[in-house]
Structure formats: structure tokens, C-alpha cells
Amino acid sequence: PDGQWLAAVNCFGDLYIFNLEIQRQHWFISRLDGASVTAGGFTPKNSNMLMICTSLNQVYVFDVEAKKLGEWSMHNTFVLPQRYQDFLGEVIGLAFPTSADVAIYSARAMCYIDFGMPVDKEDDKKVNSHDLSTFKKSKRKSVESRRKNFEYHTFREPVIFVGHLLKGSVLVIEKPWMQVVKGFDAQPVHRHIYGT
């Protein structure tokens, strides 16, 4: 955001961080757990924090100036909720609606991560039948009163881009499914014509 840093990824998935003020390479990060980098960006709150998403649906936050993994990543990268691990499609981008959260998106879905909130463990805890109605009521009240971290939304049409213009507004650019189908070399469904 302030023009000090530039992050680049090579074809092998290695990250290069350049300091644009002195025009030199600042840091090299080798491929993350053997996964390709699919999206990345510097957070608006702190331009020294680089957020990276990988093809294995991992989220890394790096402190570029200190050349180390950020605090959030040290505690949360390998304990992300299953609902995020099962994210629909490969992450293609991220958008920062506010300084404390990020919207990670694929062509099929979007997930909000709030770095100020704790990473929720799975909601599917085992309860006995006696406690089930109490559990459902308390769960409904807690969902109504607060937004969950790793909140997940699916798209009706394939999405090309998600961005934030103003606080509380989101820009979503979709590609209608019929345009995607028309772009195929061959039609996806071949109808057999019966009769003589």
C-alpha cells in the first residue's frame, strides 16, 4: 500500500520480496510446504505484513521487515477450520475490506477471515440428545449476535474478481456460466439423435 515492498513469485512457487526504496532484494522464501502460491497481498493496516494463500488452502502471514512468519500464522496456519480446508475451488485472489480482515475467494466461493477474532474450532461438537435442544438454542443466539470467523459464502456464477470500494460494499465481477460453456473447444454434452 505504501510502495515500499514488492512481492513476486516464480514458476516454482518461490517468493521474492524486494525493497523498492533501495531497489534490492530483501528476502527469499522457498516454496511453502510444496504448494503453489495462488494469491497474495500486503495488508492495508500494516504494509510490512504480506498475506499468501496456497494451493493447499493454507494461509500465511509474513512480517516482511522482520523476515519471519507473523504471529497470526505461527498460531493458526496449521489449525484452520475444516470448513476453510474444504474451500470450493482454488483461491484466486484476496481483498481487504477493512484493516483487520480479508476476503479470500475462488471462482466459486468467498471466505472472510478476521485476524482480530480467534480461529473457531469446528462447530460440530458431540452432544447427547438431552442437551441437543439447549445446544441448538444457544448456538442460534450466538450466531445471531456475532459474525463467525471463516464465514463462507458461495457464488451462483463463476467469479473473476472481488474487491472492496467503500466500507460495507463489495464489487463482484461474475462470468455467466453460459459464456464459460461457449468457450469450450467441444460442447460438454453430446446428445445422441435417435431415429432413421
C-alpha positions as CSV (number, residue, x, y, z in Angstrom):
1,P,0.0,0.0,0.0
2,D,2.8,2.5,0.7
3,G,5.0,1.4,-2.2
4,Q,7.9,0.1,-0.2
5,W,7.6,-3.6,-0.9
6,L,7.1,-5.8,-4.0
7,A,6.4,-9.5,-3.8
8,A,6.9,-11.7,-6.8
9,V,6.5,-15.5,-7.3
10,N,8.5,-17.6,-9.8
11,C,7.2,-20.6,-11.7
12,F,8.4,-23.0,-8.9
13,G,6.4,-21.2,-6.2
14,D,9.4,-19.4,-4.6
15,L,8.7,-15.9,-3.2
16,Y,11.0,-12.9,-3.7
17,I,10.4,-9.8,-1.7
18,F,12.0,-6.6,-3.0
19,N,12.5,-3.3,-1.2
20,L,11.6,-0.6,-3.7
21,E,13.2,2.2,-1.7
22,I,16.7,0.8,-2.1
23,Q,15.9,-1.3,-5.2
24,R,17.3,-4.5,-3.8
25,Q,16.0,-8.0,-3.0
26,H,15.1,-8.1,0.7
27,W,14.1,-11.7,1.3
28,F,13.7,-15.0,-0.4
29,I,11.0,-17.5,0.8
30,S,11.2,-21.0,-0.7
31,R,8.1,-22.9,-1.8
32,L,5.7,-23.2,1.1
33,D,5.1,-26.9,2.0
34,G,5.4,-27.9,-1.6
35,A,2.3,-25.8,-2.6
36,S,2.0,-23.2,-5.2
37,V,1.1,-19.6,-4.3
38,T,-2.3,-18.8,-5.7
39,A,-2.9,-15.3,-4.2
40,G,-1.1,-12.7,-2.2
41,G,-1.2,-9.1,-1.0
42,F,0.0,-6.7,1.6
43,T,-2.4,-5.8,4.3
44,P,-3.7,-2.2,4.4
45,K,-3.2,-1.9,8.2
46,N,0.5,-2.7,8.1
47,S,2.3,-2.7,4.8
48,N,5.0,-4.9,6.3
49,M,2.6,-7.8,6.6
50,L,2.3,-10.0,3.5
51,M,-0.6,-12.5,3.2
52,I,-0.1,-15.5,1.0
53,C,-2.6,-18.2,0.0
54,T,-1.5,-21.6,-1.4
55,S,-3.0,-24.4,-3.5
56,L,-3.2,-26.5,-0.3
57,N,-5.7,-23.9,1.1
58,Q,-3.1,-22.7,3.7
59,V,-3.0,-19.0,4.7
60,Y,0.4,-17.5,5.7
61,V,1.0,-14.0,7.1
62,F,4.6,-12.9,6.9
63,D,6.3,-10.0,8.7
64,V,8.4,-8.8,5.7
65,E,10.5,-6.3,7.5
66,A,11.5,-8.8,10.3
67,K,11.9,-11.6,7.7
68,K,9.8,-14.1,9.7
69,L,6.4,-15.7,9.9
70,G,3.8,-13.4,11.5
71,E,2.3,-14.0,14.9
72,W,-1.1,-15.0,13.5
73,S,0.5,-17.6,11.2
74,M,2.6,-19.1,14.0
75,H,-0.6,-19.8,16.0
76,N,-3.2,-20.5,13.3
77,T,-1.8,-21.6,9.8
78,F,-1.9,-25.3,10.6
79,V,-5.1,-25.3,12.6
80,L,-7.5,-23.7,10.2
81,P,-11.2,-24.9,10.4
82,Q,-12.2,-27.8,8.2
83,R,-14.8,-25.6,6.5
84,Y,-11.9,-23.5,5.2
85,Q,-9.8,-26.6,4.3
86,D,-12.7,-27.8,2.2
87,F,-13.0,-24.4,0.4
88,L,-14.7,-24.7,-3.1
89,G,-12.1,-24.3,-5.8
90,E,-8.6,-22.9,-5.7
91,V,-8.1,-19.5,-4.2
92,I,-7.6,-16.9,-7.0
93,G,-7.5,-13.7,-5.0
94,L,-7.9,-11.8,-1.8
95,A,-9.5,-8.4,-0.9
96,F,-9.1,-6.4,2.2
97,P,-12.5,-4.9,3.3
98,T,-11.0,-3.4,6.5
99,S,-7.6,-3.3,8.1
100,A,-8.3,-6.3,10.3
101,D,-9.9,-8.8,7.9
102,V,-9.6,-10.3,4.5
103,A,-11.9,-11.9,1.9
104,I,-10.3,-14.9,0.2
105,Y,-12.1,-16.0,-2.9
106,S,-12.1,-18.6,-5.6
107,A,-14.3,-18.7,-8.7
108,R,-17.0,-20.5,-6.7
109,A,-16.9,-19.1,-3.1
110,M,-15.6,-16.5,-0.7
111,C,-14.4,-16.8,2.9
112,Y,-14.0,-13.9,5.4
113,I,-11.1,-14.2,7.9
114,D,-11.0,-11.7,10.7
115,F,-7.5,-11.5,12.2
116,G,-8.8,-9.9,15.3
117,M,-11.0,-12.9,16.1
118,P,-9.9,-16.3,17.4
119,V,-9.8,-19.1,14.9
120,D,-13.0,-21.0,15.7
121,K,-12.8,-24.7,16.2
122,E,-15.4,-26.8,14.4
123,D,-19.0,-26.3,15.4
124,D,-19.8,-29.9,15.1
125,K,-19.2,-30.9,18.7
126,K,-20.7,-34.1,20.0
127,V,-23.7,-33.6,22.3
128,N,-26.2,-36.0,23.8
129,S,-29.9,-35.9,23.0
130,H,-30.8,-34.3,26.3
131,D,-28.6,-31.3,25.6
132,L,-29.4,-31.0,21.9
133,S,-32.3,-28.5,22.2
134,T,-30.3,-26.3,24.6
135,F,-27.3,-26.5,22.3
136,K,-29.4,-25.5,19.3
137,K,-30.9,-22.5,21.1
138,S,-27.6,-21.3,22.4
139,K,-26.0,-21.8,19.0
140,R,-28.7,-19.8,17.3
141,K,-28.4,-16.9,19.7
142,S,-24.6,-16.9,19.4
143,V,-24.8,-16.9,15.6
144,E,-27.3,-14.1,15.6
145,S,-25.3,-12.0,18.0
146,R,-21.9,-12.2,16.3
147,R,-20.3,-12.9,12.9
148,K,-18.2,-16.1,12.7
149,N,-14.6,-16.2,11.7
150,F,-14.1,-18.0,8.4
151,E,-17.6,-17.1,7.3
152,Y,-18.2,-18.8,4.0
153,H,-20.4,-17.7,1.0
154,T,-20.9,-19.4,-2.3
155,F,-21.4,-17.7,-5.7
156,R,-24.2,-18.5,-8.2
157,E,-21.9,-17.8,-11.2
158,P,-18.2,-18.2,-11.6
159,V,-16.4,-15.1,-10.2
160,I,-13.5,-13.4,-11.9
161,F,-12.8,-10.6,-9.3
162,V,-13.8,-9.5,-5.8
163,G,-12.8,-6.1,-4.4
164,H,-13.9,-3.5,-1.9
165,L,-14.8,0.0,-2.9
166,L,-16.1,1.5,0.3
167,K,-16.7,0.3,3.9
168,G,-19.6,-2.1,3.8
169,S,-19.6,-2.5,0.0
170,V,-18.2,-5.2,-2.2
171,L,-17.6,-5.4,-6.0
172,V,-18.1,-8.8,-7.5
173,I,-17.4,-9.4,-11.2
174,E,-19.0,-12.6,-12.4
175,K,-18.7,-14.5,-15.7
176,P,-22.1,-16.1,-16.7
177,W,-21.8,-19.9,-16.9
178,M,-23.1,-19.9,-20.5
179,Q,-20.1,-17.8,-21.6
180,V,-17.8,-20.3,-19.9
181,V,-19.5,-23.2,-21.7
182,K,-19.3,-21.4,-25.1
183,G,-15.5,-21.0,-24.5
184,F,-15.0,-24.8,-24.6
185,D,-13.5,-26.4,-27.7
186,A,-16.2,-29.0,-27.8
187,Q,-19.6,-28.9,-26.3
188,P,-19.6,-30.6,-22.8
189,V,-22.8,-32.7,-23.6
190,H,-23.3,-34.6,-26.8
191,R,-26.9,-35.5,-27.5
192,H,-27.5,-38.7,-29.5
193,I,-30.2,-38.3,-32.1
194,Y,-32.4,-41.3,-32.3
195,G,-34.4,-42.4,-35.3
196,T,-33.9,-43.0,-39.0
